[in-house]
Amino acid sequence: MNLLVIILNKVEFLNDILQLMVEAGIANATIFDSEGVGHYLAYEVPVFAGLRSIIGKENEHNKTILALLEKKGSYEEFENLLKKENIDFSKTGMGIIFSISLKTVIKADEEIL
């Protein structure tokens, strides 16, 4: 089993990405608000206030999605759907997407995250 991690900077794509995940059979997911360290330092730690001109807007946050990939081939299917919809994580500012192989997962079979 793998863990899909998506750190989405362009949150306007969130609904589209979630729909594509469901189409690919990726249903066990958790979404939470997140913030990059550079952004946090620029706006919360006064000594780093000079970073504000580099970092951007004060209220810019991102979304992080964690999803268990239980169905074999679901990541590849999801990746193909992203390409079909022109959602490209290699573009600057989009975010990052990756998967991690999990050694152990303990949960009830019917557990929904």
C-alpha positions in Angstrom: 0.0 0.0 0.0 1.2 3.5 -0.7 0.4 7.0 0.6 -0.4 9.7 -1.9 0.7 13.2 -0.7 -0.4 16.3 -2.6 0.6 19.8 -1.4 -1.5 22.0 -3.5 -0.5 25.7 -3.7 -3.2 26.6 -6.3 -6.2 25.7 -4.2 -8.6 26.7 -7.1 -7.8 23.2 -8.4 -8.9 21.4 -5.3 -12.3 20.3 -6.4 -11.1 19.2 -9.8 -8.3 17.1 -8.2 -10.7 15.5 -5.7 -13.1 14.6 -8.5 -10.2 13.0 -10.4 -9.1 11.1 -7.3 -12.6 9.6 -6.9 -12.6 8.7 -10.7 -9.3 6.9 -10.1 -10.6 4.9 -7.2 -8.8 6.9 -4.5 -11.4 7.5 -1.9 -9.7 7.3 1.5 -8.3 10.8 1.8 -7.8 13.6 4.4 -7.5 17.2 3.5 -6.1 19.9 5.7 -5.0 23.5 5.5 -1.2 24.0 5.4 1.4 26.7 5.1 4.9 26.7 3.8 7.8 27.4 6.2 9.0 30.4 4.2 5.5 32.0 4.3 5.1 31.3 8.0 8.5 32.9 8.8 7.8 35.9 6.6 4.5 36.7 8.4 4.9 35.3 11.9 8.6 35.9 12.8 9.5 39.6 12.7 13.2 39.0 12.0 12.2 37.4 8.6 9.8 40.2 7.5 12.1 41.0 4.6 11.0 37.7 3.0 7.5 39.1 2.4 8.4 40.7 -0.9 9.7 37.3 -2.1 7.0 35.1 -0.6 3.9 37.0 -1.7 0.5 37.6 -0.2 -0.1 37.4 3.5 -3.1 35.0 3.4 -1.7 32.5 0.9 -2.1 29.0 2.3 -2.2 25.7 0.6 -4.1 22.4 1.0 -2.4 19.1 1.8 -4.1 15.9 0.8 -3.1 12.5 2.2 -4.7 9.5 0.6 -4.2 5.7 0.9 -3.7 4.0 -2.4 -5.3 0.7 -1.8 -6.2 -0.2 -5.4 -3.3 -1.3 -7.6 -2.8 1.1 -10.5 -4.8 3.9 -9.0 -1.9 6.3 -8.9 -1.2 5.7 -12.6 -4.8 6.2 -13.4 -4.9 9.4 -11.4 -1.8 10.7 -13.0 -3.3 10.1 -16.5 -6.5 11.9 -15.5 -4.4 14.9 -14.3 -2.6 15.0 -17.6 -5.9 14.8 -19.5 -7.3 17.8 -17.5 -4.0 19.7 -17.9 -3.3 19.8 -14.2 0.5 19.9 -14.2 2.5 19.8 -11.0 5.7 20.5 -12.9 4.5 24.1 -13.4 5.9 26.7 -11.0 3.6 27.5 -8.1 1.3 24.5 -8.5 2.6 22.4 -5.6 4.1 18.9 -5.3 2.7 15.4 -5.6 4.4 12.2 -4.6 3.7 8.8 -3.1 5.4 6.8 -0.4 5.5 3.1 0.0 4.0 2.1 3.4 5.4 -0.8 5.4 2.4 -1.1 7.8 -1.1 0.2 7.8 -3.5 -0.6 10.7 -7.1 0.3 10.2 -10.5 -1.2 10.0 -11.4 -2.5 6.5 -14.4 -0.2 6.3 -12.6 2.8 7.8 -13.0 6.1 5.9 -10.4 8.8 6.4 
